[in-house]
Amino acid sequence: MRKESFATWQMLIKKEFLLNYRNKTVLISAIAIWTLFIVATFCTLLNYHASHKQRLAANALFRQQWAHQQRNPHDAAHFGTYLFKPINLLNVFDSGINDYTGNTYRIEAHIQHEISNSEAEHNDTSMRFGNLSFALILQFLVPLFLLFITSTSITSEKESGTLKMLLAQGLVSRKIMWAKVWTNYLLIIVIILPVFLIMALAISFSGDAGLLLGRLLWIFATCLLYYLLIALLGTIISAVSNHSGKALLSGLCFWIFMSIIFPKIVTGTASRSYPLMSRAVFSDLVEQGYRNGLNGKDPYAARGERYINSLLKKYQVDRAEALPFNIDGLTLQFNEDYRTLAFNHYFKVVQNRFDQQQRFLSLSGIFDPFLSTKRLSMALAGSDFYHHEQFFKQAQIYRNHLIRKLNMQLAIHGKDVKGEYLVGPKYFAQMKDFSYQLPKLSTVLQLEKIAILSLIGWILLLILLLHFITSRSLALNYAAV
């Protein structure tokens, strides 16, 4: 029985592969997809090398300007520098929200900047359509192609009369449907597998293999889950449809709703349900919190005077000149710390809104497998909101530490200097560069567990639905034809 069953499966799958091979539409579509993959490969590598080169050049320029200055430490803090969000091959594989959130962080004394200089600011027209990337092809075009071939896989058999012959030979409808699912699923794997092998090879030579190969493997697994889901959905649509035209239209409607309409509705709803304060309002709140105190009753001048008096009392002196350090450096850092406190206080409100939006989008993925796939892909590629937030937090920590070090240098060493205290290139050259640490893969998977469970849940649901209709839909719909 097992040999007969295996032979049956082998015969069915071989037949399906031959049908796809002889189908010129399928062949032309596959060639078109691979052509886009080739173009995307060149675009991806060119974008990566151009962006990486620009960042290296900019970092080298600002590092040189920073290291070769001769000035007061606090003046150097005002001069500041720039930090750039690092880029890797997975970021260009799926750029996510990176094109819209910015890639530059400005370091400057007394001012807490936000990340700015997004690609969308300079390429508004092209951003409306999106860059040609692997993610665009894998998440939009390949599923559309898979829906196209699966949604007509059984209706074409009904219309040609071959389904009646297969059923007459004693084949059960369940085997026929699963043969359609697995054949078309394997066809898609054959098409996309070389893409991931090329990406794995490129990452291996990029120097980030230890960090990125595991993420790439999970992106591949995400695609496999999503394509299995699409193969099941398309086959079910074909089984319950009487004609290929109707099946194609149904499949296209499902694709448009899942990939375009529902994500737009969900993102719009998230923005309206959890609105963000404007940048102008936020900046004004921070400034007022700094000037008048977070409670509104602790003005800047009184706060500074109280701090100086506490230092005089601590060191038991009656005037600032008698302190064993430069009072200017400490008061500058005291005010810097309070401004940072005010910034973080109001930024928590903004961050809470962002978290609510992200939680809403994550839960919405339960109802749309495409949304779950997209969010999981962005998270693994390091181009989602969480990674953007992590870059900002790490950049802010670096900024606060740098400003503090400069102010303390003035406080400790600027006491007995006649005239203005200056430091030169030797001091600035020993400042450490900013190094962004990519979050752990386990952390990312934990944050996106809803998306993973959503995809698995959809697959199980469609499998149950397929088994439910196998004994009825094929025969009944064939009779209707």
N, C-alpha and C positions, 0 to 999 in steps of 0.2 A: 504493500500500500504506500509506503514511504517513497519507494522508487517511482511508482506511478505518479504520486503527488509531485515529486521533484521534477519529473519529466513534463508534467502538465505546466508547472510554473515556468520551466525553461522554455517550453514551446510558446507560451503566452508572451513572455518578456521578449523573446527573440522576434516574435511577430510584431510587437509594438515598436521595437527598435527599427525594424524594416519599414514599417509604415511612416515613422518619423523621418527616416533616411530618404524615402521616396517623396515625401511631402516637400515640395519646393518652397512653400511658404515658411515652413519650419526651418529649412536650411538657410533661406535668405535672412530670416530673423536672427538666427544664430550667428551668421556671418556679420550682420549689422551690429549685434551686441559685442562681438569680438573686435570689430573695427573701433567701436567706441571705447572698449577697454584699452586698445593700443594707443588711441589718442589721449585717453585719460592718464595712461602711464607716462607719456611724455609731459603732459600738463602737470601731473603730480610731481615728477622729478624736477622739472624746471621751476615750479613754484617753491618746492622745498629748497633747492640750491639757491635760488634768488633770495628768498626770505632769510635763510640761514646766513648767507653771505652778508646781507644788509645788517643783520643783527650783530654779527661778528665785527663788521666795520664800524657800526655805531658804538658798540661797547668799547672797541679799541680807541676810538676818537675821544669819547667822554672820559675814558680812563687816563688817556694822555693829558687831556686838559686838566683833569683833577690832580694828577700826580705832579704836574709841572707848575703849579701855582705857588705864589709867595704872598701869604696874607694872614690876617687875623683868623683864628679858628672859627669864630662865629660868622665872620664874613664869608668864610669858605662854606659854612652851612647854608648861608643865603645863596651862594653861587650854586650849590647843590649838584645834582647829577641826574641821570635817567637810568631806569631799569627796564629791560625788555623781556616780555614773556617768552620763554624758550619755545622752540618749535622742534617737533620730531616728525618722523615719517607717518606715524599714525594720525597726527594732527591734520596732515594734508590728505590722508586717506579719507577722513571724515572731519571736516573743519567745524562742524557743529555750530556753536554760537560764537566762535572766535572772531568771525568776520564782523560781528556786530558789537562785541563787548570791549574791543580795544586791546592793545598789546604793549602800551607804554605807561610806566609809572614814574612820575616826577618827584624827586626828593628835594625838599626845600624847607628851611627853618620857618617855624611859626605857621606853616600851612600844611594841612593834610590833604594831598591831592587824591583824586580818584583815577582809575585806569582810563586812559583815553587813546585817541588816534586809531580808531577802528578802520578796517578796510572799506566798510560800507560808506563811510564819510566821503571817500574819494572815488568810489566806484558805485554810485547809487544805481545806475541803470543796470549794470551787470549783476548786482546783488539781488535784483528783483527776480532774476531767472536762476540764480545759483551757479556756482562754478561747476564745470564738468569734472566730477571726481568719482572715485570708485564707489563711494557711499551712495551717490546719486544713481548710478547705474544699478548697483546691487539692491538698493531698497525701493526703487521706483520702476525701472525698466525691466529687470529680470523677473520680478513678480508678475508684471503685466504680461510678459511673454509666457510665463508658466501658466497663468490663468487662461491665456489664449489657447494653448495647446491642450490643457486638461479639460476646459469647459466644452470642447467639441470632441473629446476623445470617445465618448460613448454615443453621443447623438449622431456622429458620422457613421458609426457601426449600425445604428438603427436605420439611417437613411440609405445606406448601401446594401442592407440586407444581411451583412455578415454576422450581426448579433444573433439573428435567428438560427444561423448555421452553428454558431458556437454553443448556443443553448441546446440545440438538437443533438449535439454530440455528447451531451451529459455534463457539460461544464456548468458549475453553479455561478450565480451572479456575483457572489462575494469574491471568488477568485478572479473573475474578469475585472471587477472594479479595483481590487488591490494590485492587479497586474498593471492597470493604467496608472495608478498612483506611483508605484515603485519605478516603473519605466521612465515616466516623465521626471520624477524626482532624481533618478540617477543621471538622466540627460543633463539636467541643470548642474548637478555636481561636476560632471565632466567639463562643462563650460566654465564654471567659476574656479575650479580647483587650481588651474595654472596661475590664475591671478594671485591667489593667496601664496602659492609657492614662490612667485616672483617677489611678492612683498616680504616674505620670510627671508629670502635671499638678500634683498636690499637692506633689511633691518640688521641682518647678520654682519654686514659690512659697515653699518652706520655708527658703531660704537655703543649703541644702546640696546644691544641684543638681550642682555639680562633683564632689562626692565620692560621691553616691548614685546618680546616673542610670546610670553604668556598671555598678554592682552590680545595679540593678534589671533592666537588660538581660540580665545573666547569669542572674538568677533566672528570667526569662522563657524564656531558652534552656534552662535546666534543666528547666522544666516541659514544654517542647516535646519534649525528648528522652524524658522519663519517659512522657508521654502517647503518643508514638509506640510506645514499648515496650509499653505497656498495650494499645494498639490491635492490635499484632501478636499479643500473647499471647491476647487475647480471640478474635481471628479464628481462631487456630490451635486453641484449645479448641473453638470452634464447628465447625471442619472435621472434627475427630476424634470429635465427639460424634454420637450418633444422635437424641437428643431435646433439646428446648430446656430441659426441666427438669433433665436431667443436666448440660447445659452451664452453666446458671445456678448450679447447686450447685458445680460444679468451679471456676467463676470466683470465687464467693464464698469457697470454701476457699483459693484462691490469695491472694485479697485479705486474708483474716484472718491467714493465715500470714505473708505479707510485711509487713503493716502493724502487726500486733499481737504475734503469738506470737514470731516470730524476733527482733525488736528487744528484747523482754523477756528472752528467753533470753540474747542476746548481752550486754546490759548487766549482767545478773546474773552471767554468767560472768566478765566483765571485773572486776567488783567483788570476786568471790571469788578470782580468779587474782592480782590485784594489789591487795590490801587496803591501806587507808590507816590510819595511826596516828590515834588519837583526838586531839581538840583538847587534852584534859587532859594526855595523854602528851607531846604536842609542846611545850606551854607549860612543862611541868616540865623537859624536856630543854634548852630555851632558858635557863631560869632557872639550872639547874645548870651549863650551859656558861658562863654569865656569871659565876656565883659562884666556880666552881672552875677555870675555864679550859677550853678545848676539849680539852686533853689530860688534864684532871682533876688537874693538878699545878701550877696557876698561879692561886692564890686571888686574889680581888678586892682585898684589902688590900695584899698583896705587889705585885701588878701596879701599883696606884696609887702606892705608895711608890717603886717603881722608875722610874715615869714622872716623878715630881716630881724625883727625884735626877738624872735625865738632863737635865731643864731647868736645874737648879742648876749642873750641870757645863757645860752649853752656854753659859750666860750668866756663868759664873765668879763666882757669888755663893754665900754659905753659908746663906742662909735665903730662904724663899718671899716674904717681904715686900719683899726687895730686887729682886725680878724686875720688869722694866719693864711688867708687865701684871697683870691680876687673875688669880691662879692658879686661882680657883674656876671661871671660865669655861672654861679649857683642860682642867681635870680633868673637868669635867662632859662636855665634848665627847669627851675620851678614853674615858670610860666609855660614852658613847653609841655611839661607833664600835665598841667591843668588843661591846656588846649587839647591835648591828646585824650584826656579824660572826657572832655565835653564832646569831642568828635565820636568817641566810642559809645558814649551814652546815647546819642541820637542815631548813630548808625545801627544800634541794636534794633531800633524800631524799623528801619529800612530792611535790615537783614531778616527780621521776623516776617515781614511781608514777602520777601523773596522766598523764604522757606515755605510759607503757606502756598505760594504759587507753585513751587516745585512739588510739594506734597499733593496738591490738587492734580497736577499733570501726571504724576506718578500713578495715582489712583485711577485716573481716567484711562490709563493704558490697559486697565482690566477689560474695558469695553472695546478697545481697538488694538489688535496685535501689532499693527504697523507702528503705533505710537510707542508701544513697549519696545519694539525692535529698534526704533530710532533713538530712544533715550538710552537704551543699553549700549548701542553702538557708539554714541557720543561719549558716554561715560568711560568706556573701555579705550577709546581713542584719546581721552584726556581733553576733550573739547566741549564739555558740558559746563553747567553753571557751577557745580561743585569744584571742579578744577580751577575755574576762573576765580572763585572765592578763595581757594587755597593759595593761588599765586598772590592775590591781593594781601592776604593775611601775612604771608611770609615776607612780602615786600615791605609791608608796614612795620613788621618787627625789625627788619634790617634798617629801615629808615630811622626808627626811634633810637636804635642802638648807635647809629652813626652820629645823629645829632647830639645825643648824650655824650658820646666820646669827645666830640669837638668842644662842647661847652665845658666839660670837666677838664679838658686840656687847658682852656683859658683860665679856669678857676684855680687849678693847681700850680700852673707854671707862669701865670701872668701877673703874679703879685708884686714882685720887686723889679719888674722891667720898667726902664725909663722910656717914656713914649708909648707907642702902640706895640703890643706884643704880636710878633709875626712868627709863623712857622713856614718852612720851605718844603721843597720836593721830597727830601729825605723822610719827613714825617708822613706826608700824604701818600707816598709810595707804599708804605707798609699797611695801609688800610686794606682790609680783606674785601674781595669781590663778592657780589651777591650770588648765591647758588640756590636755585629752586629745586626742591625735593619733590619728586612725583609721588603722590599718595600710593599706598600699597594696593596691590590688586585685590587682596582679601577685603579691604575697606570698601573699594568700589563695588565689588560683588554684593557685599552686605547692604550697601545703600540702594542697590538696584534689584534686590531680591523680589520685589513685587513684579517687576518687568519679567524676570525669569519665570516666576511661578505663573504669571499671566500667559506666557507663550505655551508652557507645558499644559496648563489648564485648557487652553483653546484647542490644542492638539488632541487631548483626551476627549474633549466634548465632540469634536468632529469625527473622531474614530467611533464613538458611540453612535453618533448620528448615521455614519456610513453603514455600520452594522445593522442599524434599525431599518434602513431602507433597502438593503441588498436583496432581501427576499421578495420585495414588492415592486419597487420603482422600475427596475429594468423591464420586467415582464409586462407590467401595466402600461408603462409609457410606450413600450414597443407595440402593444396591442392598439394603443391610441393612434399610432402612426399608420 
